[in-house]
Amino acid sequence: MFFFFSNRLGCLGSLAISLLITAVLLLVFMR
């Protein structure tokens, strides 16, 4: 799934997805 989006959006899209996952993990750990 992530590889598909990475191929379509390119490097910028991959970076954005990584930042999004990081934000979600931070929210989970802050609970």
mmCIF entry with sequence, helices, sheets and N, C-alpha, C, O atoms, coordinates in Angstrom:
data_MODEL
# 
_entry.id   MODEL 
# 
_entity.id                         1 
_entity.type                       polymer 
_entity.pdbx_number_of_molecules   1 
# 
_entity_poly.entity_id                      1 
_entity_poly.type                           'polypeptide(L)' 
_entity_poly.nstd_linkage                   no 
_entity_poly.nstd_monomer                   no 
_entity_poly.pdbx_seq_one_letter_code       MFFFFSNRLGCLGSLAISLLITAVLLLVFMR 
_entity_poly.pdbx_seq_one_letter_code_can   MFFFFSNRLGCLGSLAISLLITAVLLLVFMR 
_entity_poly.pdbx_strand_id                 A 
# 
loop_
_entity_poly_seq.entity_id 
_entity_poly_seq.num 
_entity_poly_seq.mon_id 
_entity_poly_seq.hetero 
1 1  MET n 
1 2  PHE n 
1 3  PHE n 
1 4  PHE n 
1 5  PHE n 
1 6  SER n 
1 7  ASN n 
1 8  ARG n 
1 9  LEU n 
1 10 GLY n 
1 11 CYS n 
1 12 LEU n 
1 13 GLY n 
1 14 SER n 
1 15 LEU n 
1 16 ALA n 
1 17 ILE n 
1 18 SER n 
1 19 LEU n 
1 20 LEU n 
1 21 ILE n 
1 22 THR n 
1 23 ALA n 
1 24 VAL n 
1 25 LEU n 
1 26 LEU n 
1 27 LEU n 
1 28 VAL n 
1 29 PHE n 
1 30 MET n 
1 31 ARG n 
# 
_struct_asym.id          A 
_struct_asym.entity_id   1 
# 
loop_
_struct_conf.conf_type_id 
_struct_conf.id 
_struct_conf.pdbx_PDB_helix_id 
_struct_conf.beg_label_comp_id 
_struct_conf.beg_label_asym_id 
_struct_conf.beg_label_seq_id 
_struct_conf.pdbx_beg_PDB_ins_code 
_struct_conf.end_label_comp_id 
_struct_conf.end_label_asym_id 
_struct_conf.end_label_seq_id 
_struct_conf.pdbx_end_PDB_ins_code 
_struct_conf.beg_auth_comp_id 
_struct_conf.beg_auth_asym_id 
_struct_conf.beg_auth_seq_id 
_struct_conf.end_auth_comp_id 
_struct_conf.end_auth_asym_id 
_struct_conf.end_auth_seq_id 
_struct_conf.pdbx_PDB_helix_class 
_struct_conf.details 
_struct_conf.pdbx_PDB_helix_length 
HELX_P HELX_P1 AA1 PHE A 2  ? LEU A 9  ? PHE A 2  LEU A 9  1 ? 8  
HELX_P HELX_P2 AA2 CYS A 11 ? MET A 30 ? CYS A 11 MET A 30 1 ? 20 
# 
_struct_conf_type.id          HELX_P 
_struct_conf_type.criteria    ? 
_struct_conf_type.reference   ? 
# 
loop_
_atom_site.group_PDB 
_atom_site.id 
_atom_site.type_symbol 
_atom_site.label_atom_id 
_atom_site.label_alt_id 
_atom_site.label_comp_id 
_atom_site.label_asym_id 
_atom_site.label_entity_id 
_atom_site.label_seq_id 
_atom_site.pdbx_PDB_ins_code 
_atom_site.Cartn_x 
_atom_site.Cartn_y 
_atom_site.Cartn_z 
_atom_site.occupancy 
_atom_site.B_iso_or_equiv 
_atom_site.pdbx_formal_charge 
_atom_site.auth_seq_id 
_atom_site.auth_comp_id 
_atom_site.auth_asym_id 
_atom_site.auth_atom_id 
_atom_site.pdbx_PDB_model_num 
ATOM 1   N N  . MET A 1 1  ? 0.843  -1.197 0.000  1.00 0.00 ? 1  MET A N  1 
ATOM 2   C CA . MET A 1 1  ? 0.000  0.000  0.000  1.00 0.00 ? 1  MET A CA 1 
ATOM 3   C C  . MET A 1 1  ? 0.886  1.258  0.000  1.00 0.00 ? 1  MET A C  1 
ATOM 4   O O  . MET A 1 1  ? 0.714  2.150  -0.831 1.00 0.00 ? 1  MET A O  1 
ATOM 5   N N  . PHE A 1 2  ? 1.827  1.309  0.941  1.00 0.00 ? 2  PHE A N  1 
ATOM 6   C CA . PHE A 1 2  ? 2.700  2.481  1.033  1.00 0.00 ? 2  PHE A CA 1 
ATOM 7   C C  . PHE A 1 2  ? 3.607  2.591  -0.190 1.00 0.00 ? 2  PHE A C  1 
ATOM 8   O O  . PHE A 1 2  ? 3.905  3.687  -0.665 1.00 0.00 ? 2  PHE A O  1 
ATOM 9   N N  . PHE A 1 3  ? 4.046  1.415  -0.696 1.00 0.00 ? 3  PHE A N  1 
ATOM 10  C CA . PHE A 1 3  ? 4.905  1.423  -1.887 1.00 0.00 ? 3  PHE A CA 1 
ATOM 11  C C  . PHE A 1 3  ? 4.134  1.976  -3.081 1.00 0.00 ? 3  PHE A C  1 
ATOM 12  O O  . PHE A 1 3  ? 4.691  2.705  -3.902 1.00 0.00 ? 3  PHE A O  1 
ATOM 13  N N  . PHE A 1 4  ? 2.842  1.625  -3.177 1.00 0.00 ? 4  PHE A N  1 
ATOM 14  C CA . PHE A 1 4  ? 2.000  2.105  -4.273 1.00 0.00 ? 4  PHE A CA 1 
ATOM 15  C C  . PHE A 1 4  ? 1.914  3.631  -4.236 1.00 0.00 ? 4  PHE A C  1 
ATOM 16  O O  . PHE A 1 4  ? 2.099  4.296  -5.255 1.00 0.00 ? 4  PHE A O  1 
ATOM 17  N N  . PHE A 1 5  ? 1.631  4.178  -3.051 1.00 0.00 ? 5  PHE A N  1 
ATOM 18  C CA . PHE A 1 5  ? 1.528  5.637  -2.925 1.00 0.00 ? 5  PHE A CA 1 
ATOM 19  C C  . PHE A 1 5  ? 2.890  6.290  -3.165 1.00 0.00 ? 5  PHE A C  1 
ATOM 20  O O  . PHE A 1 5  ? 2.977  7.362  -3.763 1.00 0.00 ? 5  PHE A O  1 
ATOM 21  N N  . SER A 1 6  ? 3.946  5.634  -2.694 1.00 0.00 ? 6  SER A N  1 
ATOM 22  C CA . SER A 1 6  ? 5.292  6.168  -2.875 1.00 0.00 ? 6  SER A CA 1 
ATOM 23  C C  . SER A 1 6  ? 5.631  6.257  -4.363 1.00 0.00 ? 6  SER A C  1 
ATOM 24  O O  . SER A 1 6  ? 6.222  7.238  -4.813 1.00 0.00 ? 6  SER A O  1 
ATOM 25  N N  . ASN A 1 7  ? 5.254  5.230  -5.121 1.00 0.00 ? 7  ASN A N  1 
ATOM 26  C CA . ASN A 1 7  ? 5.530  5.233  -6.560 1.00 0.00 ? 7  ASN A CA 1 
ATOM 27  C C  . ASN A 1 7  ? 4.713  6.303  -7.273 1.00 0.00 ? 7  ASN A C  1 
ATOM 28  O O  . ASN A 1 7  ? 5.201  6.934  -8.210 1.00 0.00 ? 7  ASN A O  1 
ATOM 29  N N  . ARG A 1 8  ? 3.477  6.512  -6.839 1.00 0.00 ? 8  ARG A N  1 
ATOM 30  C CA . ARG A 1 8  ? 2.603  7.483  -7.522 1.00 0.00 ? 8  ARG A CA 1 
ATOM 31  C C  . ARG A 1 8  ? 2.942  8.918  -7.140 1.00 0.00 ? 8  ARG A C  1 
ATOM 32  O O  . ARG A 1 8  ? 3.011  9.791  -8.005 1.00 0.00 ? 8  ARG A O  1 
ATOM 33  N N  . LEU A 1 9  ? 3.151  9.164  -5.863 1.00 0.00 ? 9  LEU A N  1 
ATOM 34  C CA . LEU A 1 9  ? 3.386  10.542 -5.418 1.00 0.00 ? 9  LEU A CA 1 
ATOM 35  C C  . LEU A 1 9  ? 4.857  10.931 -5.514 1.00 0.00 ? 9  LEU A C  1 
ATOM 36  O O  . LEU A 1 9  ? 5.188  12.109 -5.644 1.00 0.00 ? 9  LEU A O  1 
ATOM 37  N N  . GLY A 1 10 ? 5.729  9.941  -5.450 1.00 0.00 ? 10 GLY A N  1 
ATOM 38  C CA . GLY A 1 10 ? 7.155  10.233 -5.534 1.00 0.00 ? 10 GLY A CA 1 
ATOM 39  C C  . GLY A 1 10 ? 7.762  10.480 -4.157 1.00 0.00 ? 10 GLY A C  1 
ATOM 40  O O  . GLY A 1 10 ? 7.174  10.135 -3.131 1.00 0.00 ? 10 GLY A O  1 
ATOM 41  N N  . CYS A 1 11 ? 8.934  11.076 -4.155 1.00 0.00 ? 11 CYS A N  1 
ATOM 42  C CA . CYS A 1 11 ? 9.686  11.282 -2.914 1.00 0.00 ? 11 CYS A CA 1 
ATOM 43  C C  . CYS A 1 11 ? 8.922  12.179 -1.940 1.00 0.00 ? 11 CYS A C  1 
ATOM 44  O O  . CYS A 1 11 ? 8.881  11.899 -0.742 1.00 0.00 ? 11 CYS A O  1 
ATOM 45  N N  . LEU A 1 12 ? 8.322  13.248 -2.446 1.00 0.00 ? 12 LEU A N  1 
ATOM 46  C CA . LEU A 1 12 ? 7.593  14.186 -1.588 1.00 0.00 ? 12 LEU A CA 1 
ATOM 47  C C  . LEU A 1 12 ? 6.423  13.493 -0.912 1.00 0.00 ? 12 LEU A C  1 
ATOM 48  O O  . LEU A 1 12 ? 6.180  13.694 0.278  1.00 0.00 ? 12 LEU A O  1 
ATOM 49  N N  . GLY A 1 13 ? 5.696  12.674 -1.669 1.00 0.00 ? 13 GLY A N  1 
ATOM 50  C CA . GLY A 1 13 ? 4.557  11.949 -1.110 1.00 0.00 ? 13 GLY A CA 1 
ATOM 51  C C  . GLY A 1 13 ? 5.009  10.978 -0.030 1.00 0.00 ? 13 GLY A C  1 
ATOM 52  O O  . GLY A 1 13 ? 4.364  10.848 1.011  1.00 0.00 ? 13 GLY A O  1 
ATOM 53  N N  . SER A 1 14 ? 6.117  10.301 -0.282 1.00 0.00 ? 14 SER A N  1 
ATOM 54  C CA . SER A 1 14 ? 6.646  9.343  0.689  1.00 0.00 ? 14 SER A CA 1 
ATOM 55  C C  . SER A 1 14 ? 7.017  10.066 1.985  1.00 0.00 ? 14 SER A C  1 
ATOM 56  O O  . SER A 1 14 ? 6.747  9.570  3.079  1.00 0.00 ? 14 SER A O  1 
ATOM 57  N N  . LEU A 1 15 ? 7.632  11.230 1.853  1.00 0.00 ? 15 LEU A N  1 
ATOM 58  C CA . LEU A 1 15 ? 8.017  12.018 3.020  1.00 0.00 ? 15 LEU A CA 1 
ATOM 59  C C  . LEU A 1 15 ? 6.782  12.456 3.798  1.00 0.00 ? 15 LEU A C  1 
ATOM 60  O O  . LEU A 1 15 ? 6.767  12.401 5.027  1.00 0.00 ? 15 LEU A O  1 
ATOM 61  N N  . ALA A 1 16 ? 5.746  12.889 3.083  1.00 0.00 ? 16 ALA A N  1 
ATOM 62  C CA . ALA A 1 16 ? 4.506  13.326 3.727  1.00 0.00 ? 16 ALA A CA 1 
ATOM 63  C C  . ALA A 1 16 ? 3.870  12.171 4.493  1.00 0.00 ? 16 ALA A C  1 
ATOM 64  O O  . ALA A 1 16 ? 3.386  12.361 5.609  1.00 0.00 ? 16 ALA A O  1 
ATOM 65  N N  . ILE A 1 17 ? 3.865  10.972 3.901  1.00 0.00 ? 17 ILE A N  1 
ATOM 66  C CA . ILE A 1 17 ? 3.292  9.800  4.570  1.00 0.00 ? 17 ILE A CA 1 
ATOM 67  C C  . ILE A 1 17 ? 4.095  9.474  5.824  1.00 0.00 ? 17 ILE A C  1 
ATOM 68  O O  . ILE A 1 17 ? 3.519  9.137  6.859  1.00 0.00 ? 17 ILE A O  1 
ATOM 69  N N  . SER A 1 18 ? 5.419  9.573  5.738  1.00 0.00 ? 18 SER A N  1 
ATOM 70  C CA . SER A 1 18 ? 6.272  9.303  6.896  1.00 0.00 ? 18 SER A CA 1 
ATOM 71  C C  . SER A 1 18 ? 5.963  10.282 8.025  1.00 0.00 ? 18 SER A C  1 
ATOM 72  O O  . SER A 1 18 ? 5.872  9.884  9.186  1.00 0.00 ? 18 SER A O  1 
ATOM 73  N N  . LEU A 1 19 ? 5.801  11.554 7.689  1.00 0.00 ? 19 LEU A N  1 
ATOM 74  C CA . LEU A 1 19 ? 5.479  12.562 8.699  1.00 0.00 ? 19 LEU A CA 1 
ATOM 75  C C  . LEU A 1 19 ? 4.115  12.281 9.319  1.00 0.00 ? 19 LEU A C  1 
ATOM 76  O O  . LEU A 1 19 ? 3.935  12.443 10.526 1.00 0.00 ? 19 LEU A O  1 
ATOM 77  N N  . LEU A 1 20 ? 3.158  11.862 8.504  1.00 0.00 ? 20 LEU A N  1 
ATOM 78  C CA . LEU A 1 20 ? 1.818  11.556 8.994  1.00 0.00 ? 20 LEU A CA 1 
ATOM 79  C C  . LEU A 1 20 ? 1.862  10.390 9.976  1.00 0.00 ? 20 LEU A C  1 
ATOM 80  O O  . LEU A 1 20 ? 1.241  10.448 11.037 1.00 0.00 ? 20 LEU A O  1 
ATOM 81  N N  . ILE A 1 21 ? 2.594  9.334  9.628  1.00 0.00 ? 21 ILE A N  1 
ATOM 82  C CA . ILE A 1 21 ? 2.724  8.174  10.514 1.00 0.00 ? 21 ILE A CA 1 
ATOM 83  C C  . ILE A 1 21 ? 3.392  8.590  11.820 1.00 0.00 ? 21 ILE A C  1 
ATOM 84  O O  . ILE A 1 21 ? 2.986  8.152  12.897 1.00 0.00 ? 21 ILE A O  1 
ATOM 85  N N  . THR A 1 22 ? 4.420  9.440  11.722 1.00 0.00 ? 22 THR A N  1 
ATOM 86  C CA . THR A 1 22 ? 5.111  9.913  12.926 1.00 0.00 ? 22 THR A CA 1 
ATOM 87  C C  . THR A 1 22 ? 4.155  10.684 13.832 1.00 0.00 ? 22 THR A C  1 
ATOM 88  O O  . THR A 1 22 ? 4.173  10.504 15.049 1.00 0.00 ? 22 THR A O  1 
ATOM 89  N N  . ALA A 1 23 ? 3.324  11.540 13.246 1.00 0.00 ? 23 ALA A N  1 
ATOM 90  C CA . ALA A 1 23 ? 2.359  12.319 14.018 1.00 0.00 ? 23 ALA A CA 1 
ATOM 91  C C  . ALA A 1 23 ? 1.365  11.401 14.719 1.00 0.00 ? 23 ALA A C  1 
ATOM 92  O O  . ALA A 1 23 ? 1.029  11.621 15.883 1.00 0.00 ? 23 ALA A O  1 
ATOM 93  N N  . VAL A 1 24 ? 0.890  10.370 14.015 1.00 0.00 ? 24 VAL A N  1 
ATOM 94  C CA . VAL A 1 24 ? -0.064 9.422  14.607 1.00 0.00 ? 24 VAL A CA 1 
ATOM 95  C C  . VAL A 1 24 ? 0.583  8.690  15.771 1.00 0.00 ? 24 VAL A C  1 
ATOM 96  O O  . VAL A 1 24 ? -0.038 8.528  16.821 1.00 0.00 ? 24 VAL A O  1 
ATOM 97  N N  . LEU A 1 25 ? 1.826  8.244  15.599 1.00 0.00 ? 25 LEU A N  1 
ATOM 98  C CA . LEU A 1 25 ? 2.527  7.533  16.674 1.00 0.00 ? 25 LEU A CA 1 
ATOM 99  C C  . LEU A 1 25 ? 2.697  8.444  17.888 1.00 0.00 ? 25 LEU A C  1 
ATOM 100 O O  . LEU A 1 25 ? 2.537  7.996  19.023 1.00 0.00 ? 25 LEU A O  1 
ATOM 101 N N  . LEU A 1 26 ? 3.021  9.720  17.660 1.00 0.00 ? 26 LEU A N  1 
ATOM 102 C CA . LEU A 1 26 ? 3.172  10.662 18.770 1.00 0.00 ? 26 LEU A CA 1 
ATOM 103 C C  . LEU A 1 26 ? 1.854  10.806 19.530 1.00 0.00 ? 26 LEU A C  1 
ATOM 104 O O  . LEU A 1 26 ? 1.849  10.819 20.761 1.00 0.00 ? 26 LEU A O  1 
ATOM 105 N N  . LEU A 1 27 ? 0.744  10.913 18.814 1.00 0.00 ? 27 LEU A N  1 
ATOM 106 C CA . LEU A 1 27 ? -0.570 11.040 19.457 1.00 0.00 ? 27 LEU A CA 1 
ATOM 107 C C  . LEU A 1 27 ? -0.881 9.797  20.283 1.00 0.00 ? 27 LEU A C  1 
ATOM 108 O O  . LEU A 1 27 ? -1.409 9.896  21.391 1.00 0.00 ? 27 LEU A O  1 
ATOM 109 N N  . VAL A 1 28 ? -0.549 8.618  19.735 1.00 0.00 ? 28 VAL A N  1 
ATOM 110 C CA . VAL A 1 28 ? -0.820 7.361  20.445 1.00 0.00 ? 28 VAL A CA 1 
ATOM 111 C C  . VAL A 1 28 ? -0.004 7.293  21.736 1.00 0.00 ? 28 VAL A C  1 
ATOM 112 O O  . VAL A 1 28 ? -0.527 6.914  22.784 1.00 0.00 ? 28 VAL A O  1 
ATOM 113 N N  . PHE A 1 29 ? 1.287  7.662  21.658 1.00 0.00 ? 29 PHE A N  1 
ATOM 114 C CA . PHE A 1 29 ? 2.144  7.584  22.841 1.00 0.00 ? 29 PHE A CA 1 
ATOM 115 C C  . PHE A 1 29 ? 1.800  8.650  23.873 1.00 0.00 ? 29 PHE A C  1 
ATOM 116 O O  . PHE A 1 29 ? 2.067  8.464  25.060 1.00 0.00 ? 29 PHE A O  1 
ATOM 117 N N  . MET A 1 30 ? 1.212  9.761  23.442 1.00 0.00 ? 30 MET A N  1 
ATOM 118 C CA . MET A 1 30 ? 0.863  10.834 24.380 1.00 0.00 ? 30 MET A CA 1 
ATOM 119 C C  . MET A 1 30 ? -0.359 10.486 25.219 1.00 0.00 ? 30 MET A C  1 
ATOM 120 O O  . MET A 1 30 ? -0.602 11.115 26.249 1.00 0.00 ? 30 MET A O  1 
ATOM 121 N N  . ARG A 1 31 ? -1.132 9.488  24.788 1.00 0.00 ? 31 ARG A N  1 
ATOM 122 C CA . ARG A 1 31 ? -2.340 9.129  25.536 1.00 0.00 ? 31 ARG A CA 1 
ATOM 123 C C  . ARG A 1 31 ? -1.979 8.554  26.893 1.00 0.00 ? 31 ARG A C  1 
ATOM 124 O O  . ARG A 1 31 ? -2.865 8.193  27.667 1.00 0.00 ? 31 ARG A O  1 
# 
